[in-house]
Amino acid sequence: MQILANGQEAVATGIVSALEPEDVIVSNHRSHGHLIARGTNLNSLMAEIMAKETGVNGGKAGTLHLTDPDVNVLMTSTVVGAGPPLAIAGLAVGASCMGLRPIVEIMFFPFITLASDMLVNHAGKLRYMSGGKSSFPLTVRVKAGVGFGAGSQHSSQIGNHKIGEPRRLVLRPISFPM
């Protein structure tokens, strides 16, 4: 089974272009674009997808669990369910506490509810808990809307409930399918 990132290259390129070389990527589902944008050797990447020993992970990860420590892509999780958004959001909150400026990408907007404990109860309140002495920069990017062929559980419009949370700036560019 080949699950590629066809049509998602621009998103990965945009996100990776905002990163520094020392920034770490923990990807979720279809990480090919992130690896290509980060500069992974394309021959090694193709060999990995084809389960060849010369692959970036020795042919053992295949297309679903790609990593490349040489370019700081340390994990790809294939589970699109509850665990990864919560874990990735928690990892980003911790990275923010350490002075980094993490960018989290959650593939579909409805999954942001799974990461809300970390984003609302932790990241949203850390500045207040430090008495305003510290800042905790964190960017979350999600895909929202309809018209891109996702199922009903992937197309909810739930953005309005995020607007009232502390220290939250919500930007919602909107496009309509033609």
N, C-alpha and C positions, 0 to 999 in steps of 0.2 A: 504494500500500500504506500503510495507516494502522496504526501500532503505537503504541497509546496505553498509558497507565498505569492503566487501569481496575482498581479494587480495591487499588491500591497507594498511595493518597493519604495514608492514615494514617502509613505509614512515612516518606514524604517530609516530611510535616508535623512529625512527631516529630524527625526529624534536623535540619530547618531551624530548628525552634524552639530548638535547643541552640546555634545559631550566632549570632555577632554580625554586624551589617550589613557590616562590612569583611572578614569571612571569605569566601574564594573557594570556589566549588563547581566541581568537575570531575566531571561525571556520566558514567554509563555505561549506555546502553540504557534507553530509556523515562524521559527526564528531565522529562516534562511536569509531574509532581507537584512536583518540586523548583522548577521555574520558577514554578508557581502559588503554592506556599507562600512563595517568596521575594518575590512581589509583582509579577511581570511583568504588563504590561498584557494583559488577557485578549483584547481585540479584536486586538491585534498578534500574540498567540500563535496565535489561530485563523486569522488571515490567513496566518501563516507555514505552518501545517499545510496550508492550502489553496493554497500556493504563490503567494500574492498579493504584489505589490510593497509593500504596506503592512505586510507581516509584520515581525516583530522582526528578522529577518535579510534583509529585502528580498525574501522569497519564494525565496531560494536554498538555504536549509538544509533546508526541509521538516520533516517530523516526526522525522527521524533524527539531525540534527546541530544541534540547537537550542543557541543561546547568547544571553545577554543581558548584556552588560557593564555596563549600568545597574544591575543587581542582583547583580553579581559572579558570574554563572554564565558561566564562561569557555570551557567545552568540554563537548561530549557526544560520546562515542565509541559507535558502534553495534556494534563488534566485541565479542562476548562471549567471545572466545577468550583466548589466552595473554598477549598484549601488554598490554592495559589493566590487569589486576590487578597485574602487575609494575610497570608505569609509575606507576600511581596510588599503590601502596604506596611506591615510591621517592620520589615527589613528597611524600608525607605524611611520610616520614622526614626529608627535607630541610627541610620546613616546621617540623617538631618541633625540629630543630637550630637553627632561626632564632628559637625562642621561641614559636612558635604552638602551638595545641592541635588538630591536625587530627583529623577524623573521616572514616574511609574506609568506604564501603559497597561490599561485594562481593556481587553479587546472589545467588550460590549458594555454599554452603559448600565443595563440592569445588574451586572455583576458588581457594581460599585457598592451596592447595599451589603455585599459580603465583606467588603473592606471597611465599612463605615465605623466599626468599633475602633480600629486603629486610627482612621482619619479624623473622626469626630471626637472621640473620648480621649485620645492621646495627642495626636498632632495638633488638633484644634485648641487644645488647652495648655500645652506646654509653655507657651510664652507667658500666660497668666500665672502658671504655677511657679515660674522663675521670677515673679515680680516684675516682669517686663525687661529683665536684664539680658535675656537671651532671645535670639530669633531662631526659628526652625524652618528654613525654606524647604518647600516640597511642592513639586508640580505633579499633578495627576492628569493624564490625557486619556480620554475614552472616546469610543466611536458611538454616536447616538443617531437615532433617526430611523427612517424607513427607506425603502427603495434600493437597498444594496443586497437583496436576496437572502437576508437572514430570517430565521424562524421567529415565531411570535415571542418566545422567551428572550430573544436577543434584540428586540425592536421597541421596547417600552420607552415612553417619554416621561422620565421621572426626575428631570433636572430641577423643577421648581422646589422640591423639598430640600435641596442642597443650599439654596440661597440664604436661608436664615441661620446657618451655622456660624459659630464664631470665627473671625478672621478668614472668611472664605470669600474669594473672588471667583465668580462663575462667569465664564465667557462661553457663549453659545452661538457660534456661527451656524447659520441655517441655510440649507440648500434644498430645493425641491426637485424630485425626479421629473424629467421631461417626458 
